[in-house]
Amino acid sequence: MQQETAIELIVGLGNPGSEYQGTRHNAGFAVIDRLLKSFSVPFTETHRCESRCFSGRFRGRNLFLQQPLTYMNLSGRAVAPLARREKIAPAAIMVISDDLDLPLGDLRIRRGGGAGGHHGLESIIAELGSADFLRLRVGIGRGGTGSTADYVLSPFEGEDSDRFQEAVGRAAEAALAVLTAGATRAMTNFNRKFAGTTDKESPKEQTTTPTASDEKEVLL
């Protein structure tokens, strides 16, 4: 069996600024924050490559966590320079993002493939020149009849907020599982339907690009 590539960089996607904190589209940021709290040794924070970057040691090897500050659809402009600077191959990168077409609370881990209409992933693929990185997608479900842009740029409320926070916690556990046991085992343990989802919320690949007004396009 071919040995899996160890993850050296974990990227959580989102938009910077207090007005976007806690929004659906900032699921990646939330998972990074939760993951940092789970480490027994504190990581050092620096601001470089247009991002908040956290560096430390995990199980005897260097590990970087990154929150790009470029806004969502320019995320690659932060990820690619950091990867080049630290000589990290695409295969050693894991990107955590929200996913509209996964039911709220579901997680999916996979390597490679397209961006599925997610502009942050599109930017990273373009800037890296490769799609061969690991993805951890956090399901946020789809809204009702309103704008998709308004939906992803707003926070959850009520019971959905509780389900989202639980999903963030499980996503942090999934990321840890990738680091400790490898992606294949993590997929087995976490790529399953969340108990809180209904049969009507069957997951499917995100294939459409969210519509948005011009002033919101950079955030998506």
N, C-alpha and C positions, 0 to 999 in steps of 0.2 A: 504493500500500500504506500502510495506517495505521501511523503510528509507534508503537512500543511504549513503554509507560510505564517510565521508568527506576526501578529499585529503590532505595529510600532507607532501608529498614529490613529487616534479616534477623533473624528470630526462630528460635531453636533451642529446641525443647520438651524438658522433662525434669523431674525432681524434685530439689530441693535436698538437700544432706546427703551426707556421705561414705559412708553406707550404701547410697546409690543410684548412686554413681559407677561407671560402667562397665556398668550394667545395660542390657538391651535397650531399655527404655522411655526411656532417656536418650540415644538416638541423636542427637537434635537438639542437645543440649549438646555432644556429642563433635564434631559437625561444626563448630559455632561455634569450639570450641577449635582445631581443625585449620585452619580458615579464617583465624583470627587469626595463626597462625604463618606463613601464606603471604604476608601483606602485607609489602611492603618497608619501609613506614613504620609504626611502632607506633601503636596506637590507645589513647586515654585511657579508663581504666575508672572508672566512677562507680557508686554504688548509688542508684537512684531508680526511682520507679514500681514498687516491689516487685520489683526485678530487678537483675541485673548488666547494666550498659549500657556498651557500648564505642563511642566516637565517634571519627571521623577523616575524612580526605579520601581519596577514591578517584577517580582520573581527573578531578580538578578539581571534584568535587561532594561534598557532605556525605553520609556513610554512617554508619548506626547498626546495631550488632549487639546483640542482647538475649537474655539467658537469664532467663526469669521465675522468681522464687523463691516463687511462690504455691502450689506443687504443681500437678500436671498439670491437674486438671479445673477450676482457677480461673485458667488462663493468661490469659484475656481481661482479667482485672482488672489485669494488668501491661501487656499490649500496647496496649489501647485508650487508657489515659491517656498513654502515651508518644507514640502516634500523634497524639493531640489536641494535646499539648504542643508537638510539633515540626511540627505542621500537615502530617502525612503522610497522604495518602489511602490507602484500602485497596488500590487498584490498584498502589501503590508499595511494598507489603509482600510479602515472601516468608517463608513459614513452613516450617521443616524439622522433620519428625516421623518416628517409626517407623511401620511398617505391617505388621500381622500377616499380611495376605493377599497380600503380595508375597513371593516366595521370598527367602531370605537372600541378600543381595548385589545384588538388583535395585533400580533407581532409577526413579522416575516423577516427571516435572515436568508440572504442569497448572495451569490457572487456573480458579478458581471451582468450583462443584459443592457437594455436601454434605460432611458431616464423616466419613461412612463409619464411624460408630460410635466415632470417636476423640474422647474427652471434651475433650482439649486444644483441638482444632479447633472442637468444639461451643461451647466457652466463648468462643473468639475471635470466631466468627461472631456469637454473641449480643451480646457487648459492643461490637463494631464496628458492629453493625447491617448487616453486609454480608458476603457470601461471596466478593466479587470481589478476592481476593488470590491470589498465586501460591503453590503448594505444591510442596515437594520432599520426596517420601516415600522413606524408606530401608527396604527390605525386611528384616524380621527372621524371616520364616517363622512357622510355627505349631509349638507343642510337641507332645508326645505325648498321653498320657491324663490328665496332671495338670491342675491349675488354671491357667487363662489368666493370672490375676493373679500367681501364683507365677512363671509363665514370663516375663512381661514385666518383673517386678521382680527378676530374677536375671541374672547375667552369662553370656555365652557361654563355652564351654570348648573346649580343644583346637583342632581344625581350624576349627571354627565361629568361634572367637575370631579366628583369622587372617583368615577371610573377612569377618567383620564389620569389622575394622580396615581392610581393603582397601576395603570399601564406604564407610566413613567418609571415606577419602581421595578416592575417586571422587566422593562427594557434595560435598566441598569444591571439587573441580575443576568440578563441575556448577554450583555456586553462582557461582564465578568466571566461568564461561562465560556465565551469565545476565547478570552485571554488565558483561561486556566485549562480548559478541556479541548479547545479547538472548535472551529466553525461547524464541522459536521455533527458533532455531538450536540452543540447548542441548537442547531436546526431541529434535531430530533426532539429536543426537550421544549422548545419554545414556538416552533412553527405549527401551532395548533389553535383551534378555535377557542377563544376566551369564553368562559362559562357565562359571562354577562351578555353575550350577543345572542340575537334571535336568528331563526332560520331565514327570515326575510333579509338579513344582512349578510348574505353570502359574499365572501371576498372575491374580487376580480382584479385583474391588472389595471392600473391607472393608464388610460390610453388617450385621454383628452387633456389639452392644455387649459387651465382655468382662465375664464374671461375676466378682464379687469380694465378699469379706466386707466388712462395713460399715467396719471400720478401714482397709481398703485402698482404698476407693472414691475417696477424695480424690486418691490417687496415680495413678489411671488416667484 
